[in-house]
Amino acid sequence: MEPTRDEPTTEPEVEPVVEAEDLGLRTRRGPVFAGVTLRAAPGELVAVTGPGGSGRTSLLLTVAGRMRPSSGTLRVCGIALPGGAARVRGRVAVARATGAAELEPDLRVRDHVRERALAAGSPAAAFDEAAGTVGLDVPGATVVAELAAADATRLALALALLEAPEALVLDDLDDGADLAAQRALWEAARSAADSGPVVLAAATEPSPAAGLADRLVALGGRG
């Protein structure tokens, strides 16, 4: 039997990976960040920007289930935080969080690859694809301390992708990079997001991310 009319079709709504409403973190020293509202779907790139002391690192760690929010609501991968923090930590990769999770400068690139692949249960060969995604091309024998700042950032991104995460966070994307290099690193972060996960990347200035980031979270200075 032939249809008598066209039925309207609608695309199913994509569930957000990160959903925050009026999110805030406060310590005994005072507010770290406040009023963050965000909804990010799979494959989106979120630029988290603000001056030093604005809470960029703390926000990334909160989304990754490593810090406990003080106010507002937060769901990551459909899991409410802080109650589900342990489950979220298994689904969000921390590429870099300054002062909390960083590359070991004395290790060689291949040592980092071996360790992360073992922890993630991924074959080390999968790193080649991840490295290609973010534009990393360095010898495995290179000591991390000898890498250019931009290559160290790409390495951190590639290692995080080995975990096949639903989201990953990258702190200080602009560390040691001039404006041209920052733009190239935002392009690498864009490529990482295009491979599947939500990517939250933090930097001081938003302008190099223009046209690449899907969302912008602008944090202020210390209150």
Secondary structure, DSSP 4 states (H G I P E B T S, - for coil): ---SSPPP--PPPPPPSEEEEEEEEEETTEEEEEEEEEEE-TT-EEEEE--TTSSHHHHHHHHTTSS--SEEEEEETTEEETTTHHHHHTTEEEEEBTTTB---TTSBHHHHHHHHHHHHT--TTHHHHHHHHHT----TT-BGGGS-HHHHHHHHHHHHHTT--SEEEE--TTTT--HHHHHHHHHHHHHHHHTSSEEEEEES-SGGGTTT-SEEEE-----
